[in-house]
Amino acid sequence: MKPRYDGQCGTATITLHEHLPQNERDFTANLYSRLRGSGLTPYQLPRLVRMLRQMELNATFKYATASVKQLPWDPDKASEEVTLWWLDGETYRPLEKKSWEAIETGRARL
């Protein structure tokens, strides 16, 4: 748990059928409105979103969620195969070093 935060914030890991940078930008540009339009309340929205090129499968052909939970949210520690986004007001923005530092120091809120 981060200082200044009570409990955990919601996260989501998403893979796109065609993982291209433009597809990812288009998807995240409309993500907030689609989630709100589906009936989610503001507190139910994922605050952090991780885009993976491909999800790992375990031995029983289920998604390997345990390995995904171990992936870092710090952009400096994230692999090049992962793109990180954060909910800034009503817009998902790329999670870069500067924005991550703002979140960690409390200058930006999730």
C-alpha positions in Angstrom: 0.0 0.0 0.0 1.2 3.5 -0.9 1.4 6.3 1.7 -1.7 8.6 1.4 -3.8 5.8 0.0 -6.3 3.7 1.9 -6.5 0.1 0.7 -6.0 -0.8 -2.9 -6.9 0.9 -6.2 -8.5 -1.0 -9.0 -6.3 -2.2 -11.9 -6.9 -3.9 -15.2 -4.7 -5.9 -17.6 -5.8 -5.8 -21.2 -4.6 -7.4 -24.4 -5.8 -6.2 -27.8 -6.5 -8.5 -30.7 -4.2 -6.4 -32.9 -1.6 -4.8 -30.6 -0.5 -1.7 -32.5 0.3 1.7 -30.9 -2.5 3.5 -32.7 -5.0 0.8 -31.7 -3.9 1.1 -28.1 -4.3 4.9 -28.2 -7.7 4.7 -29.8 -8.8 2.1 -27.2 -7.7 4.1 -24.2 -9.1 7.3 -25.6 -12.6 5.9 -25.3 -12.1 3.6 -22.3 -13.4 5.9 -19.6 -16.7 6.7 -21.5 -17.2 3.0 -22.4 -16.7 1.9 -18.8 -19.0 4.6 -17.4 -21.5 3.9 -20.2 -21.6 0.2 -19.1 -22.8 1.2 -15.7 -19.6 1.3 -13.6 -19.5 4.0 -11.0 -16.4 6.2 -10.6 -15.1 4.1 -7.6 -15.3 0.9 -9.7 -13.1 2.1 -12.5 -9.6 0.8 -12.8 -7.2 3.5 -11.8 -4.2 1.8 -13.5 -4.3 -0.1 -16.8 -1.6 -2.4 -18.1 -1.6 -3.3 -21.8 0.1 -6.5 -22.7 0.9 -7.8 -26.1 0.0 -11.3 -25.0 -1.2 -13.0 -21.8 0.6 -16.0 -20.5 -1.3 -19.3 -20.1 -0.6 -21.8 -17.4 -0.5 -25.5 -17.7 -4.3 -25.8 -17.7 -4.7 -23.2 -20.4 -6.0 -20.5 -18.0 -4.6 -17.0 -17.9 -1.6 -16.8 -15.6 -2.9 -14.0 -13.3 -0.3 -14.6 -10.6 2.5 -13.7 -12.9 0.6 -10.6 -14.1 0.2 -9.4 -10.4 4.0 -9.5 -10.0 4.6 -7.1 -12.9 5.7 -3.6 -11.7 3.7 -0.5 -12.1 6.8 1.7 -12.0 7.4 2.7 -15.6 11.2 2.5 -15.1 10.9 -1.1 -14.1 8.3 -2.2 -16.6 9.2 -4.3 -19.6 9.1 -3.0 -23.1 6.3 -5.4 -23.8 4.0 -3.6 -21.4 2.4 -0.2 -21.7 1.0 1.4 -18.6 -1.8 3.9 -18.3 -3.4 5.8 -15.4 -6.8 7.4 -14.9 -6.2 11.2 -14.7 -9.7 12.7 -14.0 -11.8 11.3 -16.9 -8.9 10.4 -19.2 -6.5 7.5 -19.3 -3.0 8.8 -19.9 0.3 7.0 -20.4 2.0 6.3 -17.1 5.4 7.8 -17.5 8.1 8.4 -14.9 6.9 12.0 -14.2 3.3 10.9 -13.6 4.3 7.9 -11.5 6.4 10.2 -9.3 3.5 12.6 -8.9 1.3 9.7 -7.9 3.8 8.4 -5.4 4.4 11.8 -3.8 0.6 12.6 -3.7 0.7 15.5 -6.2 -1.5 13.4 -8.4 -4.4 11.2 -7.1 -5.6 7.9 -8.4 
